[in-house]
Structures are given as C-alpha cells and as structure tokens.
Amino acid sequence: MSADTSSVQAARERSGPRPPMRLAERRLAVIGYFATVYKRIWRGSIIGRFLSPLLFLLSMGLGLGSLVDSSSGGVDGRSYLQFVVPAIVATQAMWVAMGESTYQVLAYIKWNRMYESMLATPLSVADVLLGHLLAVTGHLVLATTIFVAVAALFGAFASWWVLLAIPVAVLTGLAFTVPIFAYSARQEGDDGFNILYRLLVTPLMLFSGTFFPVDQLPAVLRAVAWVTPLWHGVELCRAAAYASFSPLADAGHLAVLLLYVGVGWVLARRSFAKRLVR
Amino acid sequence: MTDPRQAVPRQPVADDVLVRARGLVKTFGEFRAVDGIDVTVHRGEAFGFLGPNGAGKSSTMRMVGAVSPVSGGELRIFGLDPATDGPAIRARLGVVPQADHLDEELTVEENLWIYGRYFGLSGRQVRERARELLDFAQLTERARHKVDSLSGGMKRRLTIARSLINSPEVLLLDEPTTGLDPQARHILWDRLFRLKRQGVTLVLTTHYMDEAEQLCDRLVVMDHGRIVAEGSPRNLISAHSTREVLELRFDLDDHRDRLDDVDGVGERVEVLPDRLLVYVDDGDAAMSAIAGRGIRPLSSLVRRSTLEDVFLHLTGRSLID
C-alpha cells in the first residue's frame, strides 16, 4: 500500500470529512456484498449449474438427438447434438438471467431492502445497480463456462472456437438481465414475473431456433425471433461452435444484443431511481 | 453559464450546527408530508422528533439522511447541501432505519464487514472496528451466528453497531425502540447514552414520550407535517401542561357526561374514551375537592405530567391510538 492510499484509509476511519471513494471502490464494495452471499450458497448453486447441462444433454442431445439423426440424418448436415447444444448454451444464459434478475431485485427493493441500506452510505443508485449487474454477470460467466465444459466432454462441439460462445452467451444473458432489472424494479408483487415466464421466456426458448431452425416457423413467429435477443445469441453461439462465421450477420446479431443491454441500462437507471429515491 | 446555486450567497454555518433546516418541505404528489419546518441541531446534543405516525418524522429523517430529495425550503447538513453533496454527507452519518434491513442469511460480523466496505474502509479496518462495535453492542459471543437467530433487541443493537462502523458524527435513529420489550429498550437507551457521552450527536424520532423524556435534550413536537412546539422535555411540560394530572375513571360509556362534576377543579380537563384527565398543580388536593362534592369515581390516579399531555393539549389527540 502506498503512503498515499494508507493516509486516505486512515482518514476514512476518523470522524470528520472523509476522502471520497473512487468509482472502482464503490463498485467493488457492492460486489463484496454479493460475493459474501455467494460464499454461503455456492455449493447448492454449483451443483445446479452442473446438473442442468447434464439433464439437457441426456434428454435433448442424446435422447431426442438419436431419434432425429436416425430419421433425418441430423440438421444442416450435423448431428442433432451438435446442432442443439450451442443453442442451449445461449438459452441457459437467458434462464440464469431470469433467475437472478426477478425475485432477487424485488427482494432487495422491498423485502429485505438491501438496496436501501446501501443507499444510506456514500454509494449512489448507479453504484448499487451496476454492482448488482456485475454480480449477475459473474453468475452468467460461471454457469456458461460450466455448461460448455460439461457439454464438451460429450463431444457436443465441433471446434475450439466454441470458447467464444462463452462471452456471447454472457452477453445474451445480459441482454435479458438489464431490461429485466428495469422491469422488476417496477413490480409490486411477483405476479409480473409469472407473466414474464409464461409470455416471454418460455415462448422464446421454444421459438428462437433453439430446437429447430427458425425457417420452419411461420413468418410472424420468425419476426418475433428477429426482434428478441435469444435468437441472435443462439445464432452467434452456433457460429462459434461450428467455427463458421459470416461477419455481416454476426455483427448484426452482436448489435442487437448490445442494443438490448444499452436500452436496458437507461431504463433500469430510471426505474431504480424512481423506486429508490423518493 | 452560471450555476443557479451560486446566485444564493452561502450562509456562514457555525461549526457546531450540524443540521439546519429552514422552511423544509417534502411533498408526495399533492400530499405535504413535511410542511415547512425549521430545525437546528447542534453538535453533541440529542434531538428528538416526537409525533404520531404520519406526522412527517420519517420523511424529515430521510431528507436529513441525504437519501430523499428536498421538495422545498433549505437544508444543510455539516453545512453541505444534500442535493449536491449527498455522498460526502452520508459518509459522515450513521443511519438506524425503522426496520433493521440486515441480511438475515449472513452472520453478525459479516453484516458489519460488508457495511464498512460501503464507506471505503479496508478489510483490516472493518475487522478491527467490527470487533470494537460487537463489544459495544454486547454481541461478541454472537459474532459468528446467523442474524436470523438473534432476538429483536439483538438485531436492533446490531443495526446500531452497523450504523457506527464509519465513526459517524451524527446518528439518525428512526423509532429506535419500536417493537422492543421493556428490558431490550432499557439496554438500548443505555447504549445510546454512552454514545452521547462520547460526543455523538443523536437525532431520533419516536412516538413514545418516555423515550423522548429519557433521551432528548431538546425536541420538537410534530403534527401533520408541522412543528407545533419546541423545547426541552421539561420546558415543554411546564409551558403546555400542569405539574400533575388527576386521572378519573367512571362506570359509563361516555366520560363527557361527567364533565360538570369536575368543573372548576383544575386548569383544564381532557376527555378520553375511558377516563377524564384533570390538569392540576396538586393532584391530591384536587382529589379531596372532588370527594368533597360527593363524587365517587371507579378509580383515580395522580401522576406527573408527561409529554403525552403536552401532545394531547397541543393537538387534541393521543400520540398512540
């Protein structure tokens, strides 16, 4: 520790005016809370993260896959396992995003009011929001990495490029997480979350080219896939897993995902400020 | 471009004035929760907001805590404007909210460590400070227990310990003992006295008059967002009430029927649903006078005036309904 930081630290301990906290310090302080919570629950959480890819691989990849492969010789010239698993990587990120961004956010606002106790300190609404989003990003990285590692053992990927699917899936997760934070911060109870699961997440999982190519959908549903994040994440993950990239299309997919994150951020800032600063 | 705030000349704030509010207003839509109050809190004093639920105490506290924007008037904390210097103000405050807001799944010490980090304290600093504060809050033996295993009084003490992690100059306590049993309240009061002796300025809200009398050097009585009286508990009582109160209960539904019986005995009579309060300087003499009229109440009691009587006199209502 340099003399400079240690004198700042000493001044923070004393009564009286305090040296302001740097941006990184504020964000790390919030992440510190989530890390402490995770230290307590990580065992149960990790088991779930391993279990979910295993169940998917066994049922979809191997069970359904053997049926598809024997009757139609796979999809697009690949085994069904290699077709479906990269898509599931993106879809799982969506589910993780839902799990971490709905009840959790409302709980911190309303039930244990953790945000409120953070805001009584020098931290700002943006610190609290971004710190929590970074914690969810951590969950997404962990869940996606475990999923890809487990699926790789089953030969679900054709190329090492699949490693790129990890950041892509995390981005897909964030394209859901950030707008859902904005949505959750406007809820009074959990009814709104049921609507989200029924009308958004479940349909998207089924109709975003996850289990079969979107060309087989009627035009209306195809349009839904185009304007929502999951299909773009699925396409990018597949491109990475197949190591077959098409720059223009991929850039388009990336742009849509980033747009969801960006617009979501503006909306989430607004919802959080509206709810927490009264 | 000129900053509109620069146009107003900065008023010199004496170092010992920690909170200064002038014409402070808080509105929620049409509703004026705080309706133009003036408050000055000096370093080292214990200052109270006394009033019933909905009087505007908590809204005032949240503005002073620099978490709720001011709707009108002027507010300075440590001479700083909460609209522009919120983080610098909050760095020097300790806040004990009405509900504890602890993380029940984490341990007692983890709750303190995490909170200390929010103020930019290092890991070493929060551990050291947490040790001292657990001792102060008489929770050292519980340090590694999960919060959800603590009693209500212990949780409250932990919340107070947490609020002290940054060595605040002002401690804001919103209804610090609401919901605690009498023994837990006395332990808490004792801790707050110690803090005051250490020079921490206490600002608290309460709807318990005994708490206000125990803890506050000075207080304001609030009703409907306004301040209706101000002073030390003793001054308020002598200004707005008599030395003693004679309480009379009769066996009837409406105690107003007996108003004539006590006419002229005291300075003033208040009618409650279940009794009459006769304000007098000498309660025993008043009782004899009533007995002399041949009136036999079901029960009678002579007691000293309290802030409850002040509130009743000023607003015509009880503090706790």
Interface residues (C-beta under 8 A of the other chain):
Chain A: Q9 R12 E13 R14 S15 G16 P17 R18 P19 P20 M21 E25 R26 L28 A29 V30 G32 Y33 T36 V37 R40 N112 R113 M114 E116 S117 M118 L119 A120 T121 P122 L123 S124 V277 R278
Chain B: F28 G65 V67 S68 P69 F78 G86 P87 A88 R90 A91 R92 L93 V95 P97 A99 H101 L102 D103 E104 E105 L106 E110 W113 I114 Y115 R117 Y118 F119 G120 L121 S122 Q125 R129 N166 S167 P168 E169
